[in-house]
Amino acid sequence: MSDPTAISRAWPAPATGPLTDPELAALYGRADRPHLRVNFVASADGAVTLDGYSAGLSGEPDKRVFGLLRMLCDGLVVAAGTLRHEGYRAVRLSEPRRAWRREQGLAEYPTLVVVSGSLDLDPAQAAFADAPVRPVVLTRAAAEPPPGLSAVADLVRCGDDRVDLAAGLAELRRRGLDQVLCEGGPQLFGALIAADLVDELCLTVAPLLAGAGPGRITAGDASEPRSLPLRHVLTAADGTLMLRYARDDDRPPAGAAPAA
């Protein structure tokens, strides 16, 4: 029986045989400068959820890459609505992945970063209450936290009417969180695109048709199209595609201040 998690490289330079976790980690890697990576899964017809949840689209190969991307990042960014709806728990890693991070001189766990304009958050949710590293919440100036939230998370106020994502990203980098992974949801992804803050998109395409109804991986106000070249195509034994798109190496990092 074939390994349901087996992943091979189809492009560029197709490679025969399944990739090991170290080989996969090297393919995705950590950038040599501040970097914002977004990770999503979608159906072949573009749906972002199945039966209301992204988990319905995620097979074993996607879960494998999902875990490796968490291992590679410094900060894991998620919108408050996605945190609530998907029932996020504390961000934890297996011992081998923690060991890899220690060998790279990284903290054992990435820092969870929640984007919330309203601070409609439950401090008792495991993502906060059981977190191995104190989470960060990016919010706006006038938002009032619920009782107990400040005890389990650092509140960073950036923006007046809405969360200023560029300012929030700058604050994360000031804290040493240079390699940032965003897991959604669509509204947050759309806002990051509009602010030209996205350096990379890792997109898993599940081999199924979800039909009409679910939304796309982006939502919100329209924005200008932006080029994002394809870097690699991986295939899994079950027909899943894993696509990685990233900015050109000679372009400035997203959100960087212009040269004087």
Salt bridges, closest charged atoms under 4 A:
ASP21 OD1 - ARG64 NE 2.74
ASP21 OD2 - ARG97 NH2 3.90
ASP74 OD1 - ARG30 NH1 3.04
GLU95 OE1 - ARG98 NH2 2.72
GLU95 OE2 - ARG102 NH2 2.64
GLU108 OE1 - ARG98 NE 3.48
GLU108 OE2 - ARG102 NH1 2.41
ASP130 OD1 - ARG92 NH2 3.38
ASP154 OD1 - ARG134 NE 2.43
ASP154 OD2 - ARG175 NH1 3.19
GLU171 OE2 - ARG174 NH2 2.78
GLU171 OE2 - ARG175 NE 2.81
GLU183 OE2 - ARG70 NE 2.91
ASP196 OD1 - ARG226 NE 3.11
ASP196 OD1 - ARG247 NH2 2.59
ASP199 OD1 - ARG247 NE 3.42
GLU200 OE1 - HIS35 NE2 2.73
GLU200 OE2 - ARG37 NE 2.70
GLU200 OE2 - ARG244 NE 2.88
ASP248 OD1 - ARG231 NH2 3.03
